[in-house]
Amino acid sequence: MSDVYYKIYLFNEMLTVVCMQWFDEVDYDQDKFFTDEYGYALEFETEEEAERWLNENIKPEMIDPDHRKAKLNREDYFK
């Protein structure tokens, strides 16, 4: 893994992706990182991986709009 990694963080009642390096850890409330079933904070090599995980596993209304992917619903476009 490179020096830069991405984690999912609770900010303003929504989950967002934060770009980090080891020295950034002290700047964050560790209890606000999203964890796996064993209590370890999820960590991703790329922002795209973190966003993909968010959008596949979390309710859209709980994702920061900057990281939320729009889902096309064909029915929304028909009269």
Secondary structure as UniProt FT lines:
FT   STRAND          5..11
FT   TURN            12..13
FT   STRAND          14..20
FT   HELIX           22..27
FT   HELIX           30..32
FT   TURN            37..38
FT   STRAND          43..44
FT   HELIX           47..57
FT   HELIX           60..62
FT   TURN            65..67
FT   HELIX           74..77
//
